[in-house]
């Protein structure tokens, strides 16, 4: 076997980055555009989807669609 996997808890920054990437990948898989993300986020309170996470998803989505 080549390479090793690190197993254990993620630090909060890495966890947030991975969650944003997954959310952006799902949005892309559904064929959503950047404007659709705004509509989707409008359905959730800031307590449910904080502004920081929304920004991270938009950034990641931009990277995926560039």
N, CA, C, O and CB atoms as a CASP TS submission, in Angstrom:
PFRMAT TS
TARGET T0000
AUTHOR 0000-0000-0000
METHOD Language model
MODEL 1
PARENT N/A
ATOM      1  N   UNK     1       0.849  -1.166   0.000  1.00  0.00           N
ATOM      2  CA  UNK     1       0.000   0.000   0.000  1.00  0.00           C
ATOM      3  C   UNK     1       0.896   1.230   0.000  1.00  0.00           C
ATOM      4  O   UNK     1       1.822   1.331   0.804  1.00  0.00           O
ATOM      5  CB  UNK     1      -0.966  -0.003   1.217  1.00  0.00           C
ATOM      6  N   UNK     2       0.620   2.156  -0.896  1.00  0.00           N
ATOM      7  CA  UNK     2       1.442   3.361  -0.954  1.00  0.00           C
ATOM      8  C   UNK     2       0.719   4.533  -0.315  1.00  0.00           C
ATOM      9  O   UNK     2      -0.437   4.804  -0.641  1.00  0.00           O
ATOM     10  CB  UNK     2       1.811   3.694  -2.400  1.00  0.00           C
ATOM     11  N   UNK     3       1.384   5.222   0.584  1.00  0.00           N
ATOM     12  CA  UNK     3       0.795   6.388   1.238  1.00  0.00           C
ATOM     13  C   UNK     3       0.025   6.001   2.480  1.00  0.00           C
ATOM     14  O   UNK     3      -0.404   4.859   2.646  1.00  0.00           O
ATOM     15  CB  UNK     3      -0.114   7.127   0.282  1.00  0.00           C
ATOM     16  N   UNK     4      -0.137   6.968   3.332  1.00  0.00           N
ATOM     17  CA  UNK     4      -0.858   6.733   4.576  1.00  0.00           C
ATOM     18  C   UNK     4      -1.982   7.737   4.714  1.00  0.00           C
ATOM     19  O   UNK     4      -1.899   8.855   4.204  1.00  0.00           O
ATOM     20  CB  UNK     4       0.087   6.813   5.785  1.00  0.00           C
ATOM     21  N   UNK     5      -3.009   7.340   5.391  1.00  0.00           N
ATOM     22  CA  UNK     5      -4.138   8.222   5.669  1.00  0.00           C
ATOM     23  C   UNK     5      -4.043   8.718   7.096  1.00  0.00           C
ATOM     24  O   UNK     5      -3.759   7.953   8.018  1.00  0.00           O
ATOM     25  CB  UNK     5      -5.483   7.502   5.429  1.00  0.00           C
ATOM     26  N   UNK     6      -4.284  10.002   7.265  1.00  0.00           N
ATOM     27  CA  UNK     6      -4.395  10.542   8.608  1.00  0.00           C
ATOM     28  C   UNK     6      -5.822  10.317   9.072  1.00  0.00           C
ATOM     29  O   UNK     6      -6.770  10.727   8.402  1.00  0.00           O
ATOM     30  CB  UNK     6      -4.008  12.058   8.657  1.00  0.00           C
ATOM     31  N   UNK     7      -5.973   9.681  10.195  1.00  0.00           N
ATOM     32  CA  UNK     7      -7.298   9.394  10.726  1.00  0.00           C
ATOM     33  C   UNK     7      -7.435  10.123  12.047  1.00  0.00           C
ATOM     34  O   UNK     7      -6.555  10.060  12.906  1.00  0.00           O
ATOM     35  CB  UNK     7      -7.530   7.859  10.899  1.00  0.00           C
ATOM     36  N   UNK     8      -8.541  10.809  12.192  1.00  0.00           N
ATOM     37  CA  UNK     8      -8.780  11.525  13.430  1.00  0.00           C
ATOM     38  C   UNK     8      -9.665  12.719  13.173  1.00  0.00           C
ATOM     39  O   UNK     8     -10.120  12.933  12.049  1.00  0.00           O
ATOM     40  CB  UNK     8      -7.468  11.960  14.068  1.00  0.00           C
ATOM     41  N   UNK     9      -9.908  13.488  14.196  1.00  0.00           N
ATOM     42  CA  UNK     9     -10.790  14.642  14.037  1.00  0.00           C
ATOM     43  C   UNK     9     -10.154  15.716  13.156  1.00  0.00           C
ATOM     44  O   UNK     9      -8.934  15.874  13.119  1.00  0.00           O
ATOM     45  CB  UNK     9     -11.142  15.229  15.403  1.00  0.00           C
ATOM     46  N   UNK    10     -11.009  16.442  12.455  1.00  0.00           N
ATOM     47  CA  UNK    10     -10.557  17.558  11.628  1.00  0.00           C
ATOM     48  C   UNK    10     -10.532  18.826  12.460  1.00  0.00           C
ATOM     49  O   UNK    10     -11.343  18.997  13.370  1.00  0.00           O
ATOM     50  CB  UNK    10     -11.465  17.738  10.390  1.00  0.00           C
ATOM     51  N   UNK    11      -9.600  19.712  12.145  1.00  0.00           N
ATOM     52  CA  UNK    11      -9.649  20.995  12.823  1.00  0.00           C
ATOM     53  C   UNK    11     -10.818  21.786  12.223  1.00  0.00           C
ATOM     54  O   UNK    11     -11.230  21.507  11.097  1.00  0.00           O
ATOM     55  CB  UNK    11      -8.283  21.774  12.681  1.00  0.00           C
ATOM     56  N   UNK    12     -11.350  22.755  12.948  1.00  0.00           N
ATOM     57  CA  UNK    12     -12.552  23.477  12.493  1.00  0.00           C
ATOM     58  C   UNK    12     -12.420  24.123  11.113  1.00  0.00           C
ATOM     59  O   UNK    12     -13.380  24.120  10.343  1.00  0.00           O
ATOM     60  CB  UNK    12     -12.898  24.539  13.489  1.00  0.00           C
ATOM     61  N   UNK    13     -11.261  24.669  10.791  1.00  0.00           N
ATOM     62  CA  UNK    13     -11.077  25.317   9.489  1.00  0.00           C
ATOM     63  C   UNK    13     -11.130  24.296   8.355  1.00  0.00           C
ATOM     64  O   UNK    13     -11.751  24.538   7.320  1.00  0.00           O
ATOM     65  CB  UNK    13      -9.740  26.076   9.451  1.00  0.00           C
ATOM     66  N   UNK    14     -10.477  23.156   8.557  1.00  0.00           N
ATOM     67  CA  UNK    14     -10.485  22.113   7.533  1.00  0.00           C
ATOM     68  C   UNK    14     -11.892  21.536   7.370  1.00  0.00           C
ATOM     69  O   UNK    14     -12.328  21.257   6.253  1.00  0.00           O
ATOM     70  CB  UNK    14      -9.483  20.995   7.890  1.00  0.00           C
ATOM     71  N   UNK    15     -12.585  21.361   8.469  1.00  0.00           N
ATOM     72  CA  UNK    15     -13.955  20.848   8.424  1.00  0.00           C
ATOM     73  C   UNK    15     -14.861  21.795   7.632  1.00  0.00           C
ATOM     74  O   UNK    15     -15.654  21.350   6.803  1.00  0.00           O
ATOM     75  CB  UNK    15     -14.505  20.655   9.854  1.00  0.00           C
ATOM     76  N   UNK    16     -14.740  23.110   7.893  1.00  0.00           N
ATOM     77  CA  UNK    16     -15.562  24.079   7.182  1.00  0.00           C
ATOM     78  C   UNK    16     -15.239  24.097   5.690  1.00  0.00           C
ATOM     79  O   UNK    16     -16.142  24.179   4.857  1.00  0.00           O
ATOM     80  CB  UNK    16     -15.368  25.469   7.776  1.00  0.00           C
ATOM     81  N   UNK    17     -13.962  24.021   5.356  1.00  0.00           N
ATOM     82  CA  UNK    17     -13.551  24.016   3.945  1.00  0.00           C
ATOM     83  C   UNK    17     -14.094  22.792   3.220  1.00  0.00           C
ATOM     84  O   UNK    17     -14.575  22.901   2.092  1.00  0.00           O
ATOM     85  CB  UNK    17     -12.019  24.055   3.830  1.00  0.00           C
ATOM     86  N   UNK    18     -14.022  21.634   3.857  1.00  0.00           N
ATOM     87  CA  UNK    18     -14.530  20.415   3.228  1.00  0.00           C
ATOM     88  C   UNK    18     -16.052  20.445   3.089  1.00  0.00           C
ATOM     89  O   UNK    18     -16.595  19.992   2.082  1.00  0.00           O
ATOM     90  CB  UNK    18     -14.105  19.190   4.036  1.00  0.00           C
ATOM     91  N   UNK    19     -16.728  20.974   4.089  1.00  0.00           N
ATOM     92  CA  UNK    19     -18.185  21.078   4.014  1.00  0.00           C
ATOM     93  C   UNK    19     -18.602  22.024   2.886  1.00  0.00           C
ATOM     94  O   UNK    19     -19.548  21.740   2.151  1.00  0.00           O
ATOM     95  CB  UNK    19     -18.759  21.566   5.358  1.00  0.00           C
ATOM     96  N   UNK    20     -17.900  23.139   2.752  1.00  0.00           N
ATOM     97  CA  UNK    20     -18.194  24.081   1.674  1.00  0.00           C
ATOM     98  C   UNK    20     -17.944  23.441   0.318  1.00  0.00           C
ATOM     99  O   UNK    20     -18.705  23.659  -0.624  1.00  0.00           O
ATOM    100  CB  UNK    20     -17.348  25.352   1.823  1.00  0.00           C
ATOM    101  N   UNK    21     -16.887  22.656   0.217  1.00  0.00           N
ATOM    102  CA  UNK    21     -16.581  21.976  -1.058  1.00  0.00           C
ATOM    103  C   UNK    21     -17.680  20.981  -1.416  1.00  0.00           C
ATOM    104  O   UNK    21     -18.117  20.927  -2.565  1.00  0.00           O
ATOM    105  CB  UNK    21     -15.214  21.246  -0.976  1.00  0.00           C
ATOM    106  N   UNK    22     -18.125  20.204  -0.451  1.00  0.00           N
ATOM    107  CA  UNK    22     -19.203  19.240  -0.696  1.00  0.00           C
ATOM    108  C   UNK    22     -20.477  19.969  -1.129  1.00  0.00           C
ATOM    109  O   UNK    22     -21.130  19.563  -2.090  1.00  0.00           O
ATOM    110  CB  UNK    22     -19.473  18.386   0.573  1.00  0.00           C
ATOM    111  N   UNK    23     -20.827  21.039  -0.424  1.00  0.00           N
ATOM    112  CA  UNK    23     -22.027  21.796  -0.785  1.00  0.00           C
ATOM    113  C   UNK    23     -21.916  22.365  -2.200  1.00  0.00           C
ATOM    114  O   UNK    23     -22.888  22.342  -2.954  1.00  0.00           O
ATOM    115  CB  UNK    23     -22.265  22.931   0.222  1.00  0.00           C
ATOM    116  N   UNK    24     -20.744  22.872  -2.560  1.00  0.00           N
ATOM    117  CA  UNK    24     -20.542  23.410  -3.909  1.00  0.00           C
ATOM    118  C   UNK    24     -20.609  22.310  -4.958  1.00  0.00           C
ATOM    119  O   UNK    24     -21.179  22.509  -6.030  1.00  0.00           O
ATOM    120  CB  UNK    24     -19.197  24.136  -4.000  1.00  0.00           C
ATOM    121  N   UNK    25     -20.036  21.159  -4.662  1.00  0.00           N
ATOM    122  CA  UNK    25     -20.093  20.029  -5.601  1.00  0.00           C
ATOM    123  C   UNK    25     -21.528  19.554  -5.819  1.00  0.00           C
ATOM    124  O   UNK    25     -21.915  19.236  -6.944  1.00  0.00           O
ATOM    125  CB  UNK    25     -19.233  18.865  -5.086  1.00  0.00           C
ATOM    126  N   UNK    26     -22.308  19.506  -4.757  1.00  0.00           N
ATOM    127  CA  UNK    26     -23.709  19.099  -4.874  1.00  0.00           C
ATOM    128  C   UNK    26     -24.483  20.117  -5.702  1.00  0.00           C
ATOM    129  O   UNK    26     -25.274  19.738  -6.566  1.00  0.00           O
ATOM    130  CB  UNK    26     -24.353  18.941  -3.479  1.00  0.00           C
ATOM    131  N   UNK    27     -24.264  21.397  -5.449  1.00  0.00           N
ATOM    132  CA  UNK    27     -24.944  22.437  -6.225  1.00  0.00           C
ATOM    133  C   UNK    27     -24.597  22.315  -7.701  1.00  0.00           C
ATOM    134  O   UNK    27     -25.471  22.436  -8.560  1.00  0.00           O
ATOM    135  CB  UNK    27     -24.569  23.836  -5.706  1.00  0.00           C
ATOM    136  N   UNK    28     -23.341  22.080  -7.995  1.00  0.00           N
ATOM    137  CA  UNK    28     -22.916  21.917  -9.395  1.00  0.00           C
ATOM    138  C   UNK    28     -23.539  20.662 -10.009  1.00  0.00           C
ATOM    139  O   UNK    28     -23.984  20.684 -11.157  1.00  0.00           O
ATOM    140  CB  UNK    28     -21.373  21.843  -9.488  1.00  0.00           C
ATOM    141  N   UNK    29     -23.568  19.580  -9.250  1.00  0.00           N
ATOM    142  CA  UNK    29     -24.150  18.329  -9.763  1.00  0.00           C
ATOM    143  C   UNK    29     -25.629  18.497 -10.102  1.00  0.00           C
ATOM    144  O   UNK    29     -26.136  17.851 -11.019  1.00  0.00           O
ATOM    145  CB  UNK    29     -23.977  17.201  -8.735  1.00  0.00           C
ATOM    146  N   UNK    30     -26.312  19.354  -9.370  1.00  0.00           N
ATOM    147  CA  UNK    30     -27.722  19.626  -9.642  1.00  0.00           C
ATOM    148  C   UNK    30     -27.897  20.645 -10.766  1.00  0.00           C
ATOM    149  O   UNK    30     -29.024  20.963 -11.145  1.00  0.00           O
ATOM    150  CB  UNK    30     -28.410  20.126  -8.379  1.00  0.00           C
ATOM    151  N   UNK    31     -26.792  21.153 -11.299  1.00  0.00           N
ATOM    152  CA  UNK    31     -26.864  22.095 -12.395  1.00  0.00           C
ATOM    153  C   UNK    31     -27.221  23.512 -11.980  1.00  0.00           C
ATOM    154  O   UNK    31     -27.699  24.298 -12.798  1.00  0.00           O
ATOM    155  CB  UNK    31     -27.845  21.618 -13.379  1.00  0.00           C
ATOM    156  N   UNK    32     -26.992  23.845 -10.713  1.00  0.00           N
ATOM    157  CA  UNK    32     -27.306  25.187 -10.234  1.00  0.00           C
ATOM    158  C   UNK    32     -26.257  26.186 -10.699  1.00  0.00           C
ATOM    159  O   UNK    32     -25.106  25.831 -10.952  1.00  0.00           O
ATOM    160  CB  UNK    32     -27.408  25.202  -8.708  1.00  0.00           C
ATOM    161  N   UNK    33     -26.677  27.436 -10.807  1.00  0.00           N
ATOM    162  CA  UNK    33     -25.771  28.532 -11.107  1.00  0.00           C
ATOM    163  C   UNK    33     -25.544  29.355  -9.858  1.00  0.00           C
ATOM    164  O   UNK    33     -26.141  29.093  -8.813  1.00  0.00           O
ATOM    165  CB  UNK    33     -26.320  29.408 -12.243  1.00  0.00           C
ATOM    166  N   UNK    34     -24.673  30.360  -9.967  1.00  0.00           N
ATOM    167  CA  UNK    34     -24.352  31.204  -8.812  1.00  0.00           C
ATOM    168  C   UNK    34     -25.601  31.901  -8.279  1.00  0.00           C
ATOM    169  O   UNK    34     -25.770  32.018  -7.065  1.00  0.00           O
ATOM    170  CB  UNK    34     -23.288  32.248  -9.190  1.00  0.00           C
ATOM    171  N   UNK    35     -26.476  32.362  -9.167  1.00  0.00           N
ATOM    172  CA  UNK    35     -27.713  33.010  -8.728  1.00  0.00           C
ATOM    173  C   UNK    35     -28.638  32.054  -8.005  1.00  0.00           C
ATOM    174  O   UNK    35     -29.372  32.450  -7.099  1.00  0.00           O
ATOM    175  CB  UNK    35     -28.433  33.611  -9.908  1.00  0.00           C
ATOM    176  N   UNK    36     -28.603  30.800  -8.406  1.00  0.00           N
ATOM    177  CA  UNK    36     -29.423  29.793  -7.739  1.00  0.00           C
ATOM    178  C   UNK    36     -28.980  29.586  -6.294  1.00  0.00           C
ATOM    179  O   UNK    36     -29.800  29.288  -5.426  1.00  0.00           O
ATOM    180  CB  UNK    36     -29.360  28.470  -8.501  1.00  0.00           C
ATOM    181  N   UNK    37     -27.682  29.744  -6.038  1.00  0.00           N
ATOM    182  CA  UNK    37     -27.198  29.622  -4.663  1.00  0.00           C
ATOM    183  C   UNK    37     -27.827  30.693  -3.784  1.00  0.00           C
ATOM    184  O   UNK    37     -28.203  30.425  -2.643  1.00  0.00           O
ATOM    185  CB  UNK    37     -25.663  29.726  -4.614  1.00  0.00           C
ATOM    186  N   UNK    38     -27.939  31.907  -4.318  1.00  0.00           N
ATOM    187  CA  UNK    38     -28.557  32.988  -3.546  1.00  0.00           C
ATOM    188  C   UNK    38     -30.008  32.661  -3.209  1.00  0.00           C
ATOM    189  O   UNK    38     -30.463  32.901  -2.090  1.00  0.00           O
ATOM    190  CB  UNK    38     -28.484  34.308  -4.321  1.00  0.00           C
ATOM    191  N   UNK    39     -30.723  32.118  -4.177  1.00  0.00           N
ATOM    192  CA  UNK    39     -32.119  31.730  -3.943  1.00  0.00           C
ATOM    193  C   UNK    39     -32.187  30.614  -2.894  1.00  0.00           C
ATOM    194  O   UNK    39     -33.029  30.645  -1.997  1.00  0.00           O
ATOM    195  CB  UNK    39     -32.790  31.269  -5.269  1.00  0.00           C
ATOM    196  N   UNK    40     -31.313  29.654  -3.017  1.00  0.00           N
ATOM    197  CA  UNK    40     -31.269  28.544  -2.070  1.00  0.00           C
ATOM    198  C   UNK    40     -30.953  29.038  -0.657  1.00  0.00           C
ATOM    199  O   UNK    40     -31.620  28.652   0.303  1.00  0.00           O
ATOM    200  CB  UNK    40     -30.229  27.509  -2.513  1.00  0.00           C
ATOM    201  N   UNK    41     -29.943  29.886  -0.536  1.00  0.00           N
ATOM    202  CA  UNK    41     -29.563  30.401   0.782  1.00  0.00           C
ATOM    203  C   UNK    41     -30.666  31.264   1.393  1.00  0.00           C
ATOM    204  O   UNK    41     -30.784  31.336   2.616  1.00  0.00           O
ATOM    205  CB  UNK    41     -28.272  31.210   0.678  1.00  0.00           C
ATOM    206  N   UNK    42     -31.467  31.914   0.565  1.00  0.00           N
ATOM    207  CA  UNK    42     -32.549  32.761   1.073  1.00  0.00           C
ATOM    208  C   UNK    42     -33.598  31.949   1.834  1.00  0.00           C
ATOM    209  O   UNK    42     -34.342  32.500   2.647  1.00  0.00           O
ATOM    210  CB  UNK    42     -33.213  33.510  -0.081  1.00  0.00           C
ATOM    211  N   UNK    43     -33.658  30.647   1.573  1.00  0.00           N
ATOM    212  CA  UNK    43     -34.611  29.782   2.261  1.00  0.00           C
ATOM    213  C   UNK    43     -34.161  29.401   3.675  1.00  0.00           C
ATOM    214  O   UNK    43     -34.930  28.800   4.425  1.00  0.00           O
ATOM    215  CB  UNK    43     -34.836  28.530   1.450  1.00  0.00           C
ATOM    216  N   UNK    44     -32.937  29.743   4.042  1.00  0.00           N
ATOM    217  CA  UNK    44     -32.391  29.361   5.337  1.00  0.00           C
ATOM    218  C   UNK    44     -32.022  30.591   6.145  1.00  0.00           C
ATOM    219  O   UNK    44     -31.558  31.586   5.588  1.00  0.00           O
ATOM    220  CB  UNK    44     -31.172  28.456   5.162  1.00  0.00           C
ATOM    221  N   UNK    45     -32.222  30.532   7.448  1.00  0.00           N
ATOM    222  CA  UNK    45     -31.804  31.620   8.326  1.00  0.00           C
ATOM    223  C   UNK    45     -30.280  31.626   8.446  1.00  0.00           C
ATOM    224  O   UNK    45     -29.615  30.648   8.105  1.00  0.00           O
ATOM    225  CB  UNK    45     -32.465  31.485   9.724  1.00  0.00           C
ATOM    226  N   UNK    46     -29.751  32.720   8.926  1.00  0.00           N
ATOM    227  CA  UNK    46     -28.301  32.799   9.141  1.00  0.00           C
ATOM    228  C   UNK    46     -27.855  31.882  10.278  1.00  0.00           C
ATOM    229  O   UNK    46     -26.684  31.511  10.357  1.00  0.00           O
ATOM    230  CB  UNK    46     -27.887  34.245   9.445  1.00  0.00           C
ATOM    231  N   UNK    47     -28.785  31.520  11.153  1.00  0.00           N
ATOM    232  CA  UNK    47     -28.444  30.539  12.191  1.00  0.00           C
ATOM    233  C   UNK    47     -28.246  29.154  11.575  1.00  0.00           C
ATOM    234  O   UNK    47     -27.384  28.390  12.010  1.00  0.00           O
ATOM    235  CB  UNK    47     -29.546  30.489  13.276  1.00  0.00           C
ATOM    236  N   UNK    48     -29.049  28.840  10.560  1.00  0.00           N
ATOM    237  CA  UNK    48     -28.962  27.527   9.913  1.00  0.00           C
ATOM    238  C   UNK    48     -27.757  27.444   8.972  1.00  0.00           C
ATOM    239  O   UNK    48     -27.047  26.438   8.938  1.00  0.00           O
ATOM    240  CB  UNK    48     -30.253  27.231   9.136  1.00  0.00           C
ATOM    241  N   UNK    49     -27.542  28.508   8.216  1.00  0.00           N
ATOM    242  CA  UNK    49     -26.417  28.561   7.278  1.00  0.00           C
ATOM    243  C   UNK    49     -25.738  29.920   7.474  1.00  0.00           C
ATOM    244  O   UNK    49     -26.151  30.910   6.870  1.00  0.00           O
ATOM    245  CB  UNK    49     -26.894  28.356   5.768  1.00  0.00           C
ATOM    246  N   UNK    50     -24.711  29.974   8.306  1.00  0.00           N
ATOM    247  CA  UNK    50     -24.059  31.248   8.615  1.00  0.00           C
ATOM    248  C   UNK    50     -23.442  31.920   7.381  1.00  0.00           C
ATOM    249  O   UNK    50     -23.094  31.262   6.401  1.00  0.00           O
ATOM    250  CB  UNK    50     -22.985  31.029   9.660  1.00  0.00           C
ATOM    251  N   UNK    51     -23.320  33.232   7.460  1.00  0.00           N
ATOM    252  CA  UNK    51     -22.772  34.023   6.352  1.00  0.00           C
ATOM    253  C   UNK    51     -21.383  33.529   5.942  1.00  0.00           C
ATOM    254  O   UNK    51     -21.053  33.523   4.756  1.00  0.00           O
ATOM    255  CB  UNK    51     -22.704  35.505   6.742  1.00  0.00           C
ATOM    256  N   UNK    52     -20.579  33.120   6.907  1.00  0.00           N
ATOM    257  CA  UNK    52     -19.226  32.635   6.610  1.00  0.00           C
ATOM    258  C   UNK    52     -19.274  31.367   5.748  1.00  0.00           C
ATOM    259  O   UNK    52     -18.465  31.200   4.836  1.00  0.00           O
ATOM    260  CB  UNK    52     -18.457  32.357   7.921  1.00  0.00           C
ATOM    261  N   UNK    53     -20.221  30.486   6.043  1.00  0.00           N
ATOM    262  CA  UNK    53     -20.349  29.261   5.245  1.00  0.00           C
ATOM    263  C   UNK    53     -20.876  29.591   3.849  1.00  0.00           C
ATOM    264  O   UNK    53     -20.412  29.022   2.861  1.00  0.00           O
ATOM    265  CB  UNK    53     -21.287  28.245   5.948  1.00  0.00           C
ATOM    266  N   UNK    54     -21.830  30.495   3.763  1.00  0.00           N
ATOM    267  CA  UNK    54     -22.358  30.904   2.456  1.00  0.00           C
ATOM    268  C   UNK    54     -21.236  31.442   1.578  1.00  0.00           C
ATOM    269  O   UNK    54     -21.136  31.099   0.401  1.00  0.00           O
ATOM    270  CB  UNK    54     -23.464  31.969   2.622  1.00  0.00           C
ATOM    271  N   UNK    55     -20.394  32.289   2.164  1.00  0.00           N
ATOM    272  CA  UNK    55     -19.276  32.866   1.412  1.00  0.00           C
ATOM    273  C   UNK    55     -18.294  31.778   0.967  1.00  0.00           C
ATOM    274  O   UNK    55     -17.786  31.814  -0.154  1.00  0.00           O
ATOM    275  CB  UNK    55     -18.546  33.922   2.263  1.00  0.00           C
ATOM    276  N   UNK    56     -18.034  30.826   1.841  1.00  0.00           N
ATOM    277  CA  UNK    56     -17.112  29.736   1.501  1.00  0.00           C
ATOM    278  C   UNK    56     -17.682  28.876   0.379  1.00  0.00           C
ATOM    279  O   UNK    56     -16.940  28.452  -0.507  1.00  0.00           O
ATOM    280  CB  UNK    56     -16.823  28.868   2.738  1.00  0.00           C
ATOM    281  N   UNK    57     -18.986  28.611   0.404  1.00  0.00           N
ATOM    282  CA  UNK    57     -19.615  27.821  -0.663  1.00  0.00           C
ATOM    283  C   UNK    57     -19.553  28.591  -1.980  1.00  0.00           C
ATOM    284  O   UNK    57     -19.229  28.019  -3.021  1.00  0.00           O
ATOM    285  CB  UNK    57     -21.090  27.477  -0.302  1.00  0.00           C
ATOM    286  N   UNK    58     -19.864  29.884  -1.936  1.00  0.00           N
ATOM    287  CA  UNK    58     -19.800  30.696  -3.162  1.00  0.00           C
ATOM    288  C   UNK    58     -18.378  30.700  -3.735  1.00  0.00           C
ATOM    289  O   UNK    58     -18.194  30.577  -4.946  1.00  0.00           O
ATOM    290  CB  UNK    58     -20.264  32.150  -2.877  1.00  0.00           C
ATOM    291  N   UNK    59     -17.393  30.839  -2.878  1.00  0.00           N
ATOM    292  CA  UNK    59     -15.992  30.837  -3.339  1.00  0.00           C
ATOM    293  C   UNK    59     -15.652  29.511  -3.979  1.00  0.00           C
ATOM    294  O   UNK    59     -15.090  29.472  -5.074  1.00  0.00           O
ATOM    295  CB  UNK    59     -15.024  31.122  -2.173  1.00  0.00           C
ATOM    296  N   UNK    60     -15.986  28.429  -3.308  1.00  0.00           N
ATOM    297  CA  UNK    60     -15.688  27.088  -3.841  1.00  0.00           C
ATOM    298  C   UNK    60     -16.454  26.832  -5.127  1.00  0.00           C
ATOM    299  O   UNK    60     -15.913  26.246  -6.065  1.00  0.00           O
ATOM    300  CB  UNK    60     -16.031  26.003  -2.805  1.00  0.00           C
ATOM    301  N   UNK    61     -17.700  27.262  -5.181  1.00  0.00           N
ATOM    302  CA  UNK    61     -18.521  27.099  -6.383  1.00  0.00           C
ATOM    303  C   UNK    61     -17.874  27.859  -7.548  1.00  0.00           C
ATOM    304  O   UNK    61     -17.835  27.364  -8.674  1.00  0.00           O
ATOM    305  CB  UNK    61     -19.980  27.607  -6.133  1.00  0.00           C
ATOM    306  N   UNK    62     -17.375  29.050  -7.269  1.00  0.00           N
ATOM    307  CA  UNK    62     -16.681  29.824  -8.296  1.00  0.00           C
ATOM    308  C   UNK    62     -15.457  29.101  -8.825  1.00  0.00           C
ATOM    309  O   UNK    62     -15.188  29.133 -10.025  1.00  0.00           O
ATOM    310  CB  UNK    62     -16.276  31.173  -7.748  1.00  0.00           C
ATOM    311  N   UNK    63     -14.721  28.456  -7.953  1.00  0.00           N
ATOM    312  CA  UNK    63     -13.554  27.677  -8.385  1.00  0.00           C
ATOM    313  C   UNK    63     -13.952  26.503  -9.265  1.00  0.00           C
ATOM    314  O   UNK    63     -13.272  26.187 -10.241  1.00  0.00           O
ATOM    315  CB  UNK    63     -12.779  27.170  -7.175  1.00  0.00           C
ATOM    316  N   UNK    64     -15.049  25.866  -8.916  1.00  0.00           N
ATOM    317  CA  UNK    64     -15.500  24.699  -9.676  1.00  0.00           C
ATOM    318  C   UNK    64     -16.043  25.072 -11.059  1.00  0.00           C
ATOM    319  O   UNK    64     -15.934  24.293 -12.006  1.00  0.00           O
ATOM    320  CB  UNK    64     -16.569  23.959  -8.892  1.00  0.00           C
ATOM    321  N   UNK    65     -16.616  26.244 -11.165  1.00  0.00           N
ATOM    322  CA  UNK    65     -17.254  26.633 -12.411  1.00  0.00           C
ATOM    323  C   UNK    65     -16.382  27.534 -13.275  1.00  0.00           C
ATOM    324  O   UNK    65     -16.795  27.933 -14.364  1.00  0.00           O
ATOM    325  CB  UNK    65     -18.546  27.322 -12.118  1.00  0.00           C
ATOM    326  N   UNK    66     -15.189  27.856 -12.807  1.00  0.00           N
ATOM    327  CA  UNK    66     -14.286  28.727 -13.569  1.00  0.00           C
ATOM    328  C   UNK    66     -13.595  27.962 -14.686  1.00  0.00           C
ATOM    329  O   UNK    66     -12.800  28.539 -15.428  1.00  0.00           O
ATOM    330  CB  UNK    66     -13.242  29.354 -12.645  1.00  0.00           C
TER
END
